[in-house]
Amino acid sequence: MSVATLDRPEITAAEPRPGSAGRSTPVSTGPDSRQRPDRGVRSRLRELALLPPQPGFVSLAGGLPAPELIPRAAYARALGDVLADDPAAMQYGPPHEPLRERIVDLMRERGIDCDPRQVLLTSGAQQALSLAAQLLMAPGADVLTEEHVYAGLRQALLPHRPSFLTVRTDPGAGMDVDGVRALLARGARPAFIYAMADTHNPCGVRLGRERRRELVALARRFGVPVVEDDTYGLLRYDGGWLPALRALDPEWVVYAGSFSKILAPALRLGWLVLPPRLAAGAGVLKEAADLECSALTQRAVARLLRHGFAGHLDRVRAGYRRRRDAMLAALRDHFPEGARWTRPPGGFFAWVELPDGLDADRVCDEALAEARVAVVPGSVFAVAAGAPANRLRLSFSSAAPDDIRAAVARLGRLLHRRLRHD
């Protein structure tokens, strides 16, 4: 019935702003054509993602790890060991060097060669993005992104009042690097390019090998840094290994990673890998924000990474692969003709294009009220005005496979009814 991969979209890029020395105008129109972060967009996503559990209710909304894949017992043992023999764990202190060394080891799996002094510990990837913005942005600067991005990026940039330059996302190959080239060649000089090469939130795609090389080559050529959000980079399920952008250029790529998806969000622990010229300044900004990450958490995570982490990562990948496969099979079985979706090679999300004429915001409201299923409309992630209204993000991370199948079947029945009535 339905097609399991999306067609390549038409590629568009922003036009130069008149009288602005080659800068670019975002894709929107109106009295103020500069795209500003929406102060309310994040709250709607969190409202949908954090709905309390109820009988018969299934959430496909939030990017929450599956509770059974969080290593609670192993973390409790590591925490107990730290409390028993490390009195510094309850004090202020410098970054825990063994944790930075473990992160350097972890980065080798992403093809990245770095020094512990280049690793800045942060309170999750959200703070990592905020600190990267402070390092690289002046107030009102442009940022180049895809048309749909992780909603938390916009919140991280909010204090800087940026304008957004946007390019499309190819559902087969990721960011439209040709569009990036066109913008930069016409004179656009954003503060940075934001990229999720593995795996994109919300679109569930990854950047192809050649496009990765082209993107970092453009960064070098035009002197525009790339901020690489690699929150899901270690959660790959198929499609082979591809290097992180940082692995291709250590000077022009600032890398953001997180333990939230591979261990637990409540740890609030992430990191930046920075070029040496930025590392000292980033450390000052981190201290100004919150002094330091929890010394206790740093030490417990370092121990956890030293003992059995490879086996844990294998179990996590297998668990999410089963959930992803359950969702893709249910979409094929239950969604109406004309619906299309990405096949995510990793991460937590599938991106769905509904049949023409269906409004995703309305579908989300009806799904919650009638089907007892929470999903997120694409409008939550849209940067530019005028983005297609028929996109949904479906998360397969936190629900059990049987619940995913049941929820997608209920969504499918709702969509069939809506198509008959509209």
C-alpha atoms as one frame of an Amber mdcrd trajectory, in Angstrom:
protein
   0.000   0.000   0.000   2.433   2.675   1.140   5.951   3.595   0.093   8.571
   3.201   2.788  10.982   5.859   1.525  10.379   9.473   0.662  11.028  10.936
  -2.760  13.830  13.464  -3.149  12.337  16.910  -2.427  12.786  19.939  -4.618
  15.910  21.832  -3.562  15.550  25.516  -2.760  17.839  28.025  -1.109  17.375
  31.467   0.320  17.741  34.515  -1.899  20.190  37.353  -1.121  18.739  40.140
   1.020  18.694  43.389  -0.982  21.445  45.774   0.037  23.078  43.394   2.500
  26.405  42.670   0.794  25.440  39.199  -0.219  23.785  38.051   2.994  20.779
  35.820   2.637  17.132  36.230   3.438  15.374  33.338   5.175  12.647  31.574
   3.269   9.763  33.404   4.953   7.858  36.545   4.007   6.152  39.214   6.106
   6.922  42.463   7.917  10.071  40.947   9.465  11.526  38.301   7.212  14.274
  37.350   9.658  13.350  34.019  11.219  13.491  34.235  15.015  13.246  31.342
  17.487   9.686  30.748  18.673   9.555  31.088  22.453   6.671  28.597  22.655
   7.831  25.798  20.384   9.853  23.900  22.974   7.080  23.932  25.541   4.692
  22.196  23.141   7.211  19.471  22.393   7.871  18.850  26.077   4.157  18.872
  26.808   3.621  16.082  24.261   6.797  14.192  25.129   6.230  14.130  28.894
   2.548  13.236  29.080   2.023  11.014  32.131   1.382   7.280  31.580  -2.288
   6.265  31.421  -4.040   2.939  30.764  -4.336   2.321  27.025  -2.232   5.370
  26.132   0.927   5.032  23.998   3.429   7.817  23.444   5.320   7.987  20.157
   6.203  11.599  20.922   9.284  11.938  23.087  12.895  11.035  22.481  13.025
   9.181  25.790  15.213   6.098  26.267  13.433   2.829  27.014  13.394   2.368
  30.816  14.609  -1.243  30.581  17.644  -0.157  28.511  18.875   2.286  31.151
  21.647   0.510  33.156  20.255   1.293  36.572  21.876  -1.579  38.442  25.305
  -1.016  36.885  25.108   2.696  37.589  24.057   2.047  41.187  27.123  -0.181
  41.663  29.416   2.438  40.142  27.856   5.131  42.312  28.266   3.021  45.441
  31.919   2.338  44.648  32.614   6.040  44.140  30.899   7.028  47.376  32.793
   4.333  49.267  36.338   5.201  48.183  36.496   8.678  46.619  35.911  11.565
  49.050  36.476  14.122  46.271  33.212  12.953  44.672  31.217  15.189  47.036
  33.308  18.320  46.562  33.838  21.057  44.010  36.613  20.125  41.644  38.131
  20.290  38.170  36.837  18.128  35.322  37.364  14.459  36.150  40.312  13.446
  33.994  39.458   9.709  33.821  36.042  10.607  32.349  37.603  12.832  29.718
  39.991   9.985  28.873  37.055   7.572  28.526  35.330  10.043  26.197  38.493
  10.226  24.071  38.308   6.416  23.788  34.620   6.629  22.884  35.350   9.218
  20.198  37.612   6.759  18.391  34.481   4.779  17.579  33.278   7.875  15.700
  36.619   8.181  13.911  37.695  11.166  16.013  41.243  11.550  17.313  41.370
  14.115  20.110  43.153  15.001  23.339  41.428  15.064  26.766  42.222  18.786
  26.980  39.921  19.324  23.972  36.990  17.673  25.790  34.723  20.043  27.722
  32.202  18.317  30.007  28.724  19.858  29.853  25.294  19.465  31.422  23.955
  17.432  28.514  24.073  18.203  24.803  21.684  21.114  25.367  24.312  23.031
  27.316  26.932  21.948  24.791  24.935  23.637  22.015  24.389  26.723  24.159
  28.110  27.056  24.890  29.005  26.507  21.230  26.632  29.323  20.303  28.209
  31.637  22.879  31.653  30.856  21.481  30.759  31.419  17.841  27.886  33.930
  17.660  27.425  37.659  17.841  23.920  38.971  18.645  21.648  38.841  15.604
  24.000  36.634  13.590  22.846  34.194  10.944  22.886  30.427  11.551  22.584
  27.960   8.685  20.378  24.934   9.378  18.057  22.524   7.654  14.358  23.440
   7.396  13.478  21.122  10.279  15.832  20.882  13.250  15.972  19.681  16.828
  13.703  22.131  18.635  16.154  22.551  21.507  18.646  24.182  19.151  16.311
  27.111  18.687  15.952  27.473  22.439  19.740  27.345  22.899  20.102  30.174
  20.372  17.232  32.277  21.704  19.372  34.719  23.767  21.361  35.591  20.625
  18.291  36.478  18.522  19.659  34.807  15.394  18.325  34.739  11.881  18.123
  31.365  10.172  19.264  30.472   6.676  17.755  27.155   5.644  18.337  24.335
   3.184  16.233  21.257   2.581  16.816  17.737   3.864  17.068  14.947   1.300
  15.339  11.916   2.882  17.849   9.631   1.184  21.087  11.517   1.762  20.575
  14.154   4.459  21.395  17.860   4.372  21.265  19.545   0.955  24.960  20.388
   0.718  24.469  21.876  -2.752  22.123  24.385  -1.133  24.792  25.167   1.488
  27.324  25.745  -1.278  24.965  28.069  -3.132  24.318  30.180  -0.031  28.001
  30.514   0.827  28.990  31.218  -2.778  26.478  34.074  -2.885  28.134  35.659
   0.131  26.284  34.329   3.173  28.582  34.050   6.192  26.623  32.486   9.047
  28.160  32.196  12.486  28.051  28.438  11.998  26.380  25.589  10.153  24.353
  23.280  12.408  24.439  19.666  11.240  23.194  16.295  12.493  24.971  13.783
  10.301  23.984  10.690  12.392  21.008  10.357  12.850  18.888  13.439  12.190
  16.293  14.625  14.692  13.495  14.893  13.565  14.000  13.503  10.048  15.571
  10.134  10.860  18.155  10.291   8.032  21.911  10.530   7.880  24.299  12.455
   5.700  25.955  10.406   2.965  29.718   9.901   2.912  30.466  12.218  -0.003
  28.161  14.934   1.334  30.044  14.827   4.625  33.308  15.456   2.836  31.753
  18.222   0.763  30.264  19.931   3.817  33.518  20.101   5.783  35.365  21.191
   2.625  32.909  24.095   2.326  33.491  24.976   5.976  37.245  25.200   5.357
  36.921  27.050   2.057  34.553  29.745   3.316  35.754  29.902   6.913  32.405
  28.947   8.451  32.489  26.541  11.436  30.236  23.493  11.672  28.550  22.601
  14.963  27.981  18.859  14.771  25.205  17.537  17.029  26.054  13.830  17.338
  23.614  12.933  20.110  22.549   9.763  18.245  25.839   8.977  16.539  26.587
   5.885  18.636  23.073   4.493  18.094  23.381   3.037  14.604  21.494  -0.112
  13.691  22.357  -0.759  10.053  23.797   0.920   6.964  27.487   0.604   7.853
  29.887   2.928   9.644  30.436   6.517   8.548  32.871   8.951  10.196  31.623
  11.891  12.204  32.126  15.280  10.578  34.701  16.088  13.246  36.760  13.102
  12.060  37.045  14.764   8.644  38.145  18.179   9.912  39.238  18.795  13.529
  39.785  22.527  13.004  36.436  23.624  11.577  34.038  21.238  13.351  32.854
  21.667  16.952  31.428  18.333  18.128  28.624  17.906  20.693  27.924  14.519
  22.293  25.693  13.246  25.088  25.199  10.363  27.487  21.441  11.048  27.649
  20.445   8.507  24.982  23.109   5.841  25.534  22.982   5.890  29.362  20.273
   8.093  30.911  18.934  11.651  30.520  18.891  12.261  34.287  22.694  12.171
  34.389  22.676  15.543  32.570  26.104  14.849  31.155  27.416  15.648  27.704
  30.551  17.019  26.124  32.079  19.222  23.469  35.172  18.317  21.458  36.765
  21.624  20.523  39.660  22.901  18.444  42.468  23.892  20.839  41.972  27.586
  20.068  38.432  27.436  21.494  38.949  25.119  24.460  40.092  27.696  27.024
  37.324  30.161  26.206  34.718  27.413  26.388  35.944  26.446  29.849  35.455
  30.013  31.072  31.903  30.070  29.699  31.113  26.740  31.352  32.299  28.013
  34.737  30.228  31.159  34.316  27.128  29.076  33.556  27.172  26.561  36.419
  30.772  26.131  37.636  31.005  22.440  36.746  29.161  19.204  36.124  28.438
  17.052  39.170  31.701  15.568  40.457  29.774  12.545  41.706  28.123  11.902
  38.339  31.404  12.351  36.477  33.142   9.727  38.588  30.296   7.227  38.456
  29.993   7.497  34.670  33.756   7.111  34.266  33.596   3.823  36.191  30.584
   2.678  34.207  32.407   3.315  30.938  35.400   1.334  32.166  33.423  -1.804
  33.061  31.122  -3.497  30.538  30.097  -0.464  28.491  30.688  -2.142  25.116
  28.236  -4.899  26.044  25.733  -2.323  27.259  25.954  -0.422  23.965  25.374
  -3.633  22.019  22.232  -4.365  24.070  20.941  -0.825  23.606  21.426  -0.943
  19.844  19.682  -4.297  19.587  16.755  -3.085  21.697  16.168   0.029  19.623
  16.633  -1.860  16.360  13.735  -4.159  17.357  11.566  -1.155  18.123  12.455
   0.563  14.866  11.701  -2.571  12.864   8.340  -2.932  14.633   7.426   0.642
  13.701   8.470   0.308  10.051   6.519  -2.933   9.652   3.424  -1.382  11.253
   3.662   1.677   9.004   3.741  -0.584   5.949   0.761  -2.566   7.216  -1.504
   0.217   8.452  -0.782   3.634   6.974  -2.813   4.751   3.945  -1.654   4.954
   0.378   0.142   8.233  -0.220   1.920   8.245   3.142   5.703   8.035   3.005
   8.404   7.795   5.635  12.116   7.554   6.193  13.875   4.351   7.262  16.137
   5.583  10.067  19.512   3.782  10.159  19.869   4.769  13.814  18.552   7.150
  16.436  15.002   7.260  17.791  12.764   8.731  15.079  10.948   8.134  11.800
   9.753  11.133   9.759   6.384  10.707   8.082   4.878  12.612   5.165   1.104
  12.265   5.335  -1.062  12.154   2.206  -1.792  15.519   0.635  -4.549  17.464
   2.338  -3.938  16.174   5.858  -2.792  18.676   8.468  -0.341  17.162  10.950
  -1.250  19.512  13.812  -4.900  18.499  13.506  -3.956  14.825  13.217  -1.872
  15.087  16.405  -4.781  16.574  18.344  -7.159  13.891  17.064  -4.651  11.114
  17.723  -4.382  12.177  21.342  -8.133  12.522  21.851  -9.444   9.609  19.748
  -6.624   7.083  19.289  -4.920   7.587  22.671  -1.594   8.026  20.905   0.808
  10.980  21.271   2.815  12.061  18.229   4.577  15.325  17.340   3.683  17.494
  14.328   6.465  18.624  12.044   5.597  22.254  12.717   7.330  21.956  16.114
  10.662  21.519  14.297  10.145  23.934  11.387  12.572  26.846  11.234  11.105
  28.773   8.307   7.545  29.889   7.777   5.670  27.972   5.092   7.060  24.510
   5.892   4.830  21.625   4.715   1.899  21.070   7.071   1.664  17.292   6.594
   4.763  16.045   8.452   4.890  13.973  11.645   7.722  12.741  13.831   7.190
   9.291  15.335   9.455   8.071  18.122  10.018   4.333  18.585  12.442   4.606
  21.515  10.415   4.266  24.695   7.407   2.068  23.836   7.554  -1.730  23.680
   7.349  -3.282  20.180   3.801  -4.589  20.730   2.670  -1.156  21.921   4.311
   0.469  18.896   2.433  -1.868  16.557  -0.868  -1.205  18.312  -0.344   2.563
  18.329   0.576   2.733  14.641  -2.473   0.612  13.780  -4.715   3.063  15.662
  -3.068   5.988  13.902  -3.587   4.261  10.576  -7.313   3.811  11.219  -7.564
   7.486  12.182  -5.841   8.545   8.961  -8.090   6.325   6.829 -11.156   7.888
   8.476  -9.820  11.374   7.985  -9.125  10.736   4.299 -12.647   9.410   3.747
 -14.215  12.445   5.411 -12.031  15.213   3.945
